Amino acid sequence: MNENVRLTAWVRGHVQGVGFRWFARENALRIGALAGFASNLSDGRVQIVAEGSREGCELLLDWLRTGDTPGRVDGVTEIWGDPRGGYDGFEIR
């Protein structure tokens, strides 16, 4: 069963000012059926919140960890939860 989930990921490294949020959005849209956002945090990390199928969220998380991203990813921390809704597509904040 492929239930809907909420993925919250914090990406650390050189991920601000390099187009990281834009690429995260493009990958979420490419995977399809994911809603949420990518946002810069004041400490230099990028926060990604994605809701949709577990498979889709895992694909996005795999992309965040592959190194095939703009900038340099030093690590990704994630938590999983139940979707909360309220997103209209996938946006950059």
ZAROVEX-56121 format. One record per residue (C-alpha): residue in three letters; x, y, z; residue number from 1. Coordinates in Angstrom, 3 decimals, always signed. Example, Ala and Ser with C-alpha at 12.3 -4.5 7.8 and 13.67 -1.06 7.14 Angstrom:
type, east, north, up, seq
ALA, +12.300, -4.500, +7.800, 1 $
SER, +13.670, -1.060, +7.140, 2 $
//
This chain:
type, east, north, up, seq
MET, +0.000, +0.000, +0.000, 1 $
ASN, +1.380, +3.393, -0.960, 2 $
GLU, -0.125, +5.736, +1.623, 3 $
ASN, +0.321, +9.489, +1.551, 4 $
VAL, +2.954, +10.909, +3.884, 5 $
ARG, +4.664, +14.159, +4.829, 6 $
LEU, +8.431, +14.409, +4.454, 7 $
THR, +10.289, +17.245, +6.134, 8 $
ALA, +13.977, +17.377, +5.226, 9 $
TRP, +16.720, +19.769, +6.291, 10 $
VAL, +19.615, +19.939, +3.842, 11 $
ARG, +22.969, +21.268, +5.050, 12 $
GLY, +26.012, +22.272, +3.077, 13 $
HIS, +26.502, +24.950, +0.424, 14 $
VAL, +22.835, +24.968, -0.628, 15 $
GLN, +21.833, +28.637, -0.613, 16 $
GLY, +22.469, +30.992, -3.508, 17 $
VAL, +23.066, +28.132, -5.970, 18 $
GLY, +19.547, +27.418, -7.280, 19 $
PHE, +18.980, +24.525, -4.881, 20 $
ARG, +15.355, +25.400, -4.059, 21 $
TRP, +14.507, +25.782, -7.739, 22 $
PHE, +16.001, +22.376, -8.555, 23 $
ALA, +14.189, +20.814, -5.580, 24 $
ARG, +10.912, +22.210, -6.934, 25 $
GLU, +11.683, +20.961, -10.451, 26 $
ASN, +12.413, +17.470, -9.124, 27 $
ALA, +9.223, +17.433, -7.043, 28 $
LEU, +7.250, +18.409, -10.148, 29 $
ARG, +9.096, +15.814, -12.265, 30 $
ILE, +8.288, +13.075, -9.739, 31 $
GLY, +4.673, +14.283, -9.808, 32 $
ALA, +1.830, +14.412, -7.300, 33 $
LEU, +3.985, +16.072, -4.611, 34 $
ALA, +2.893, +19.258, -2.878, 35 $
GLY, +4.859, +21.418, -0.479, 36 $
PHE, +7.714, +23.911, -0.526, 37 $
ALA, +11.453, +24.567, -0.393, 38 $
SER, +12.666, +27.366, +1.864, 39 $
ASN, +15.980, +28.901, +2.907, 40 $
LEU, +16.607, +28.922, +6.660, 41 $
SER, +18.579, +31.612, +8.471, 42 $
ASP, +21.284, +29.107, +9.505, 43 $
GLY, +22.211, +28.302, +5.880, 44 $
ARG, +20.176, +25.116, +5.504, 45 $
VAL, +17.302, +24.532, +3.090, 46 $
GLN, +14.074, +23.022, +4.408, 47 $
ILE, +12.011, +20.844, +2.094, 48 $
VAL, +8.450, +19.857, +2.977, 49 $
ALA, +6.789, +17.423, +0.582, 50 $
GLU, +3.462, +15.644, +0.837, 51 $
GLY, +2.303, +12.860, -1.415, 52 $
SER, +2.913, +9.176, -1.921, 53 $
ARG, +5.639, +7.563, +0.187, 54 $
GLU, +7.304, +6.395, -3.033, 55 $
GLY, +7.362, +9.933, -4.452, 56 $
CYS, +8.718, +11.423, -1.230, 57 $
GLU, +11.419, +8.736, -1.055, 58 $
LEU, +12.446, +9.550, -4.645, 59 $
LEU, +12.783, +13.226, -3.712, 60 $
LEU, +14.787, +12.334, -0.595, 61 $
ASP, +17.079, +10.101, -2.669, 62 $
TRP, +17.698, +13.009, -5.058, 63 $
LEU, +18.532, +15.301, -2.127, 64 $
ARG, +21.148, +12.782, -0.963, 65 $
THR, +22.713, +11.768, -4.303, 66 $
GLY, +24.983, +14.742, -4.720, 67 $
ASP, +23.432, +15.409, -8.156, 68 $
THR, +22.253, +18.775, -6.828, 69 $
PRO, +23.397, +22.366, -7.205, 70 $
GLY, +25.962, +23.421, -4.623, 71 $
ARG, +27.224, +20.855, -2.143, 72 $
VAL, +25.119, +18.715, +0.181, 73 $
ASP, +26.924, +17.732, +3.384, 74 $
GLY, +23.962, +15.934, +4.925, 75 $
VAL, +20.202, +15.555, +5.040, 76 $
THR, +18.094, +15.024, +8.146, 77 $
GLU, +14.488, +13.971, +7.674, 78 $
ILE, +11.365, +13.228, +9.624, 79 $
TRP, +8.206, +11.529, +8.393, 80 $
GLY, +4.648, +12.230, +9.426, 81 $
ASP, +1.042, +12.395, +8.353, 82 $
PRO, +0.133, +14.881, +5.618, 83 $
ARG, -1.434, +18.141, +6.804, 84 $
GLY, -2.577, +19.448, +3.413, 85 $
GLY, -3.064, +23.068, +2.499, 86 $
TYR, -0.445, +23.216, -0.283, 87 $
ASP, -1.262, +24.271, -3.808, 88 $
GLY, +1.492, +22.607, -5.799, 89 $
PHE, +5.165, +22.860, -4.880, 90 $
GLU, +6.496, +26.338, -4.262, 91 $
ILE, +9.704, +28.162, -3.449, 92 $
ARG, +9.539, +30.291, -0.332, 93 $
//
